[in-house]
Amino acid sequence: MGQMARKAGASSGNDGAEKFRRRARYSSVLMTGAATLALGMATAAAQEAATNQENTEQAEQKKDDTITVLDKITVVSRTSESAIDTMASVSHVDQEQLERRMATTANGVFFGVPGITMQSDARRAASSVNIRGLQDFGRVQVIVDGARQDFSRSGHGTGSTFWIDPELIQSADVIRGPVANTYGSGAIGGVVFFDTKDAEDFLRPGETWAGSVTGQYETNGRGWTTSATGAYRIGENAGVLGNIVYRDYGEYKDGDGDRVAGSSFDILSGMLKASVRPTENSELKLGWVGASDSWNEVSGGSPVSDLDLKQNTFTARYNVTDENLSWLDLHINAAHNKTNLDRTYIRTLVGGQFDPQTGYPTVIPAGSQTTYDLGTTSFDIWNTSRFDTGALGHELTYGGDWVSDDMVTRDPSGSMDTYTPSGKRRVSGAYVQDKISWEWLEVVAGLRYDSYKLESEAASNSGDRLSPRITIGVSPFQTAALEGLQFYGTYAEGYRSPSITETLMNGMHPSGATFPFLPNPNLRPETGKTWEFGVNYRVDGMIRPDDALRVKAAYFNNDIDDYIGQTTISAFTDTTGLCPVRWDLLMNPAVSYAPICSQYQNFANARIKGFEFEGVYDAAWGFLGLSASIIDGHTVSYAGVREDLTTIPSSQVTGQVGFKFLEERLLIGGEVQYNGAPKGNKTARDFTLVNAFATYKASENFNVNFRVDNIFDVKYANPLNATTTTPIYEPGVSFKLAATMRFGG
């Protein structure tokens, strides 16, 4: 649908200018308030001791934690497992890694994590997640503090998108494959879970309050980031944390030094989270995460429309765990996510525009507005009971979930967005899973029931299914060097219902050329069937007493029956009568008519296979990391025709190294990543990226981060953007510098 340009620089109308001025004043007030808060904290901190024995103990504990970076309990684990202990392809990104990556958007959070690729077009703050070649329409579930991110808007480039600022994230977890089906219906590709900061993680032992201010500058795009965090402990059993972030980025340059039109943005994000322990064994977390983003869409090198996004996510999470009651580990989550996107045309469009109903040339007046409103409400409850039957240990997890998506698209001008239709979708499910342990043997057996119903004024659809999972793992060695070696095999199925857009998209293509989009209320759900064989290996003290090695590797083969993809139908050869030739448009010289139709249809299946590797060696002197992801995939039609999947990302090999100096206060390192073009993607190219980073902790309360991305200024494009109308090249060389000052007492 075109690329995007910076709102402030591109908007030419009085309304746009005034809107920008109001936004700038609003942002300035917020940043001034944050600075005032920080100054007050600094004054208070000057009156109290900066360090104490508890802080020293915490620093020592942190040192121990960084040695085993893969051993931290993942948020996505519903049986309290770390990534290395999970018989599945799971990765965990912690706070230290987030700080080192200095991500501007969510796209930079997962650099070097195998099997996951982030996609964005010129809307850099909006991201789409690809896991193992699957993305969009819920194939990958993106969850923020328990709230699903289901927003989608049709167009060229990214479809399903979400907004989360890296400054708000405490950790991020990835599960690859349908073994993640305990997290709800549809996740045949996997799950990404972002856990935001809270007071318990931010406050040090003995602190009642604390705050921090971060400033960051990035040379490519001349981007500024300002972030302020404050937390307060209320008694012994409650705490509250707030965070506000403002980013203002200009258009970046690619590796050839050319500016990428529409790549600038300004975004204001914030969060507020309260944690309360009603009893010794229970905890309640209430949270809000919000984003306000604005940019312009560009066509032909000039701005066309002004877009404003507002997103608010409200969450409530309660859990009760009693070590004396092994049957009780109860979790209850409720969430509501509201996303509103307003698109206002800032100039009149004449020529090359076609009416969405008739296909004839039309004029879109300046000021015409289209709005997209999505409300997602979800409820999730599960419990894990632990018990023994003879020599067998059991972790029995059972629960259910319900999700409602209500999409309302308003287009009073009759312009070009009838193919992001309004509608309602309800999905629900229940599951049971038992993890059985006996000496060197572990077995995970699960069963999930899914049901869905889709409704609109035009059509309705529904369905249900049972999906099994079985995993068998063995740890056959008892020697010190090999007792941490585990082999496992998995067969798992997942079930994804058709989305509102896939089922109901209609109308005429709006610009360039016109042709019909056809709805398909008879779409069948997708069923993912995955075989996976993996190895987990952990060893401490391999070379030195203070070192550790963690390795995960897996081969997978995923068959998705009834895969849903967009298909082109020739009007001249169609025998179904669904796509007749529009002779009135074909014979009209004022119309650029293509005698085709486009429709989402079921393929017989899609077949994706690949290999993933992730290893980290950590010691007192530094760390070494190596990861790899090799993937290939294609679709097969019912006629047996094979086509390469356009959603297959680059195969990657990433090496990382870091060296610690000055009693581990200084870390210097680098990253090298090779990207191999996916098979069948004619626009993709091989490329190699080299990055460098450094972090320096001058004191317990002040640290500096430095990073250089794409040192050799390589010009490259994400192959997932092959479906866009024009190539979108990623940023060239970029220098980043950030400093964080912390106060507490």
ChimeraX attribute file (.defattr): number of C-alpha atoms within 10 A of each C-alpha:
attribute: neighborCount
match mode: 1-to-1
recipient: residues
	/A:1	14
	/A:2	22
	/A:3	27
	/A:4	30
	/A:5	31
	/A:6	26
	/A:7	26
	/A:8	20
	/A:9	14
	/A:10	22
	/A:11	23
	/A:12	13
	/A:13	13
	/A:14	10
	/A:15	12
	/A:16	17
	/A:17	16
	/A:18	12
	/A:19	15
	/A:20	17
	/A:21	13
	/A:22	12
	/A:23	17
	/A:24	14
	/A:25	12
	/A:26	13
	/A:27	17
	/A:28	13
	/A:29	12
	/A:30	17
	/A:31	18
	/A:32	12
	/A:33	13
	/A:34	23
	/A:35	17
	/A:36	12
	/A:37	17
	/A:38	22
	/A:39	15
	/A:40	13
	/A:41	20
	/A:42	19
	/A:43	11
	/A:44	13
	/A:45	16
	/A:46	12
	/A:47	9
	/A:48	10
	/A:49	9
	/A:50	13
	/A:51	12
	/A:52	10
	/A:53	10
	/A:54	13
	/A:55	16
	/A:56	13
	/A:57	12
	/A:58	13
	/A:59	14
	/A:60	11
	/A:61	11
	/A:62	11
	/A:63	13
	/A:64	13
	/A:65	13
	/A:66	19
	/A:67	21
	/A:68	20
	/A:69	22
	/A:70	26
	/A:71	17
	/A:72	18
	/A:73	17
	/A:74	27
	/A:75	21
	/A:76	27
	/A:77	16
	/A:78	16
	/A:79	19
	/A:80	14
	/A:81	16
	/A:82	19
	/A:83	27
	/A:84	26
	/A:85	19
	/A:86	18
	/A:87	27
	/A:88	26
	/A:89	29
	/A:90	28
	/A:91	26
	/A:92	24
	/A:93	21
	/A:94	19
	/A:95	13
	/A:96	12
	/A:97	16
	/A:98	20
	/A:99	17
	/A:100	19
	/A:101	23
	/A:102	22
	/A:103	17
	/A:104	21
	/A:105	18
	/A:106	23
	/A:107	19
	/A:108	15
	/A:109	23
	/A:110	22
	/A:111	18
	/A:112	23
	/A:113	23
	/A:114	28
	/A:115	30
	/A:116	24
	/A:117	24
	/A:118	19
	/A:119	23
	/A:120	23
	/A:121	25
	/A:122	28
	/A:123	23
	/A:124	20
	/A:125	25
	/A:126	21
	/A:127	21
	/A:128	23
	/A:129	29
	/A:130	22
	/A:131	26
	/A:132	31
	/A:133	26
	/A:134	25
	/A:135	25
	/A:136	20
	/A:137	22
	/A:138	26
	/A:139	28
	/A:140	29
	/A:141	29
	/A:142	23
	/A:143	20
	/A:144	24
	/A:145	25
	/A:146	26
	/A:147	26
	/A:148	24
	/A:149	23
	/A:150	22
	/A:151	25
	/A:152	23
	/A:153	17
	/A:154	17
	/A:155	15
	/A:156	16
	/A:157	23
	/A:158	24
	/A:159	19
	/A:160	22
	/A:161	21
	/A:162	21
	/A:163	26
	/A:164	21
	/A:165	24
	/A:166	23
	/A:167	27
	/A:168	23
	/A:169	20
	/A:170	18
	/A:171	21
	/A:172	24
	/A:173	22
	/A:174	27
	/A:175	28
	/A:176	23
	/A:177	32
	/A:178	31
	/A:179	28
	/A:180	28
	/A:181	30
	/A:182	26
	/A:183	24
	/A:184	27
	/A:185	28
	/A:186	27
	/A:187	30
	/A:188	32
	/A:189	31
	/A:190	30
	/A:191	29
	/A:192	23
	/A:193	23
	/A:194	24
	/A:195	19
	/A:196	23
	/A:197	22
	/A:198	25
	/A:199	21
	/A:200	17
	/A:201	11
	/A:202	19
	/A:203	21
	/A:204	17
	/A:205	15
	/A:206	13
	/A:207	15
	/A:208	16
	/A:209	21
	/A:210	23
	/A:211	26
	/A:212	24
	/A:213	23
	/A:214	19
	/A:215	17
	/A:216	20
	/A:217	20
	/A:218	19
	/A:219	16
	/A:220	21
	/A:221	20
	/A:222	16
	/A:223	20
	/A:224	19
	/A:225	20
	/A:226	20
	/A:227	22
	/A:228	26
	/A:229	25
	/A:230	26
	/A:231	26
	/A:232	22
	/A:233	20
	/A:234	13
	/A:235	8
	/A:236	9
	/A:237	13
	/A:238	18
	/A:239	22
	/A:240	21
	/A:241	25
	/A:242	22
	/A:243	24
	/A:244	24
	/A:245	26
	/A:246	23
	/A:247	22
	/A:248	17
	/A:249	22
	/A:250	24
	/A:251	22
	/A:252	27
	/A:253	22
	/A:254	22
	/A:255	19
	/A:256	14
	/A:257	14
	/A:258	14
	/A:259	18
	/A:260	22
	/A:261	23
	/A:262	28
	/A:263	27
	/A:264	27
	/A:265	25
	/A:266	22
	/A:267	21
	/A:268	22
	/A:269	23
	/A:270	22
	/A:271	22
	/A:272	22
	/A:273	22
	/A:274	21
	/A:275	23
	/A:276	17
	/A:277	17
	/A:278	12
	/A:279	10
	/A:280	10
	/A:281	12
	/A:282	16
	/A:283	18
	/A:284	19
	/A:285	20
	/A:286	18
	/A:287	21
	/A:288	20
	/A:289	25
	/A:290	21
	/A:291	21
	/A:292	19
	/A:293	20
	/A:294	24
	/A:295	30
	/A:296	32
	/A:297	26
	/A:298	21
	/A:299	16
	/A:300	8
	/A:301	13
	/A:302	15
	/A:303	26
	/A:304	25
	/A:305	27
	/A:306	25
	/A:307	21
	/A:308	16
	/A:309	18
	/A:310	18
	/A:311	21
	/A:312	18
	/A:313	24
	/A:314	22
	/A:315	21
	/A:316	21
	/A:317	19
	/A:318	18
	/A:319	19
	/A:320	18
	/A:321	18
	/A:322	13
	/A:323	9
	/A:324	7
	/A:325	10
	/A:326	13
	/A:327	17
	/A:328	16
	/A:329	21
	/A:330	19
	/A:331	20
	/A:332	18
	/A:333	20
	/A:334	21
	/A:335	23
	/A:336	21
	/A:337	24
	/A:338	19
	/A:339	23
	/A:340	18
	/A:341	21
	/A:342	17
	/A:343	21
	/A:344	19
	/A:345	20
	/A:346	24
	/A:347	18
	/A:348	13
	/A:349	15
	/A:350	12
	/A:351	13
	/A:352	17
	/A:353	23
	/A:354	27
	/A:355	20
	/A:356	25
	/A:357	16
	/A:358	13
	/A:359	24
	/A:360	20
	/A:361	18
	/A:362	19
	/A:363	14
	/A:364	20
	/A:365	15
	/A:366	15
	/A:367	17
	/A:368	18
	/A:369	21
	/A:370	21
	/A:371	19
	/A:372	22
	/A:373	18
	/A:374	24
	/A:375	21
	/A:376	22
	/A:377	21
	/A:378	22
	/A:379	18
	/A:380	23
	/A:381	18
	/A:382	20
	/A:383	22
	/A:384	24
	/A:385	17
	/A:386	17
	/A:387	14
	/A:388	11
	/A:389	8
	/A:390	7
	/A:391	9
	/A:392	14
	/A:393	17
	/A:394	21
	/A:395	20
	/A:396	20
	/A:397	22
	/A:398	20
	/A:399	20
	/A:400	20
	/A:401	22
	/A:402	20
	/A:403	22
	/A:404	19
	/A:405	22
	/A:406	17
	/A:407	23
	/A:408	17
	/A:409	20
	/A:410	18
	/A:411	16
	/A:412	10
	/A:413	12
	/A:414	16
	/A:415	20
	/A:416	20
	/A:417	23
	/A:418	24
	/A:419	23
	/A:420	23
	/A:421	23
	/A:422	22
	/A:423	23
	/A:424	20
	/A:425	22
	/A:426	19
	/A:427	23
	/A:428	20
	/A:429	23
	/A:430	21
	/A:431	22
	/A:432	19
	/A:433	21
	/A:434	20
	/A:435	20
	/A:436	19
	/A:437	17
	/A:438	13
	/A:439	11
	/A:440	13
	/A:441	16
	/A:442	20
	/A:443	20
	/A:444	19
	/A:445	18
	/A:446	22
	/A:447	19
	/A:448	24
	/A:449	20
	/A:450	25
	/A:451	19
	/A:452	22
	/A:453	17
	/A:454	23
	/A:455	19
	/A:456	15
	/A:457	9
	/A:458	10
	/A:459	14
	/A:460	17
	/A:461	18
	/A:462	19
	/A:463	14
	/A:464	17
	/A:465	15
	/A:466	15
	/A:467	20
	/A:468	19
	/A:469	20
	/A:470	18
	/A:471	21
	/A:472	18
	/A:473	22
	/A:474	17
	/A:475	19
	/A:476	15
	/A:477	13
	/A:478	11
	/A:479	8
	/A:480	10
	/A:481	14
	/A:482	14
	/A:483	15
	/A:484	19
	/A:485	17
	/A:486	23
	/A:487	18
	/A:488	21
	/A:489	20
	/A:490	21
	/A:491	20
	/A:492	24
	/A:493	26
	/A:494	31
	/A:495	28
	/A:496	29
	/A:497	28
	/A:498	29
	/A:499	21
	/A:500	25
	/A:501	22
	/A:502	24
	/A:503	25
	/A:504	29
	/A:505	25
	/A:506	22
	/A:507	23
	/A:508	25
	/A:509	25
	/A:510	25
	/A:511	19
	/A:512	12
	/A:513	15
	/A:514	27
	/A:515	25
	/A:516	25
	/A:517	23
	/A:518	21
	/A:519	21
	/A:520	19
	/A:521	20
	/A:522	14
	/A:523	20
	/A:524	21
	/A:525	22
	/A:526	23
	/A:527	22
	/A:528	27
	/A:529	22
	/A:530	24
	/A:531	18
	/A:532	23
	/A:533	21
	/A:534	21
	/A:535	22
	/A:536	25
	/A:537	20
	/A:538	23
	/A:539	19
	/A:540	20
	/A:541	12
	/A:542	15
	/A:543	11
	/A:544	10
	/A:545	10
	/A:546	14
	/A:547	19
	/A:548	22
	/A:549	23
	/A:550	22
	/A:551	20
	/A:552	26
	/A:553	21
	/A:554	21
	/A:555	19
	/A:556	22
	/A:557	20
	/A:558	25
	/A:559	20
	/A:560	25
	/A:561	21
	/A:562	22
	/A:563	25
	/A:564	25
	/A:565	14
	/A:566	13
	/A:567	13
	/A:568	12
	/A:569	16
	/A:570	16
	/A:571	19
	/A:572	11
	/A:573	12
	/A:574	14
	/A:575	10
	/A:576	8
	/A:577	9
	/A:578	11
	/A:579	22
	/A:580	17
	/A:581	19
	/A:582	16
	/A:583	10
	/A:584	11
	/A:585	19
	/A:586	14
	/A:587	11
	/A:588	11
	/A:589	8
	/A:590	12
	/A:591	20
	/A:592	21
	/A:593	23
	/A:594	17
	/A:595	19
	/A:596	20
	/A:597	22
	/A:598	20
	/A:599	22
	/A:600	23
	/A:601	21
	/A:602	21
	/A:603	23
	/A:604	18
	/A:605	23
	/A:606	24
	/A:607	21
	/A:608	21
	/A:609	19
	/A:610	19
	/A:611	21
	/A:612	23
	/A:613	21
	/A:614	23
	/A:615	20
	/A:616	22
	/A:617	21
	/A:618	22
	/A:619	23
	/A:620	19
	/A:621	14
	/A:622	19
	/A:623	21
	/A:624	16
	/A:625	19
	/A:626	21
	/A:627	22
	/A:628	23
	/A:629	25
	/A:630	21
	/A:631	24
	/A:632	21
	/A:633	25
	/A:634	19
	/A:635	25
	/A:636	19
	/A:637	16
	/A:638	12
	/A:639	8
	/A:640	11
	/A:641	10
	/A:642	13
	/A:643	13
	/A:644	17
	/A:645	22
	/A:646	20
	/A:647	22
	/A:648	26
	/A:649	33
	/A:650	27
	/A:651	22
	/A:652	23
	/A:653	22
	/A:654	22
	/A:655	17
	/A:656	19
	/A:657	19
	/A:658	19
	/A:659	17
	/A:660	19
	/A:661	13
	/A:662	9
	/A:663	9
	/A:664	14
	/A:665	14
	/A:666	18
	/A:667	21
	/A:668	18
	/A:669	19
	/A:670	17
	/A:671	20
	/A:672	17
	/A:673	20
	/A:674	17
	/A:675	21
	/A:676	19
	/A:677	20
	/A:678	25
	/A:679	18
	/A:680	15
	/A:681	18
	/A:682	10
	/A:683	15
	/A:684	21
	/A:685	15
	/A:686	15
	/A:687	16
	/A:688	17
	/A:689	20
	/A:690	20
	/A:691	20
	/A:692	21
	/A:693	22
	/A:694	20
	/A:695	21
	/A:696	19
	/A:697	17
	/A:698	11
	/A:699	10
	/A:700	15
	/A:701	14
	/A:702	16
	/A:703	18
	/A:704	19
	/A:705	21
	/A:706	21
	/A:707	22
	/A:708	21
	/A:709	22
	/A:710	21
	/A:711	16
	/A:712	14
	/A:713	18
	/A:714	19
	/A:715	20
	/A:716	22
	/A:717	19
	/A:718	22
	/A:719	25
	/A:720	25
	/A:721	23
	/A:722	19
	/A:723	15
	/A:724	16
	/A:725	13
	/A:726	12
	/A:727	18
	/A:728	22
	/A:729	23
	/A:730	21
	/A:731	26
	/A:732	23
	/A:733	24
	/A:734	20
	/A:735	18
	/A:736	21
	/A:737	18
	/A:738	20
	/A:739	17
	/A:740	17
	/A:741	18
	/A:742	21
	/A:743	23
	/A:744	25
	/A:745	21
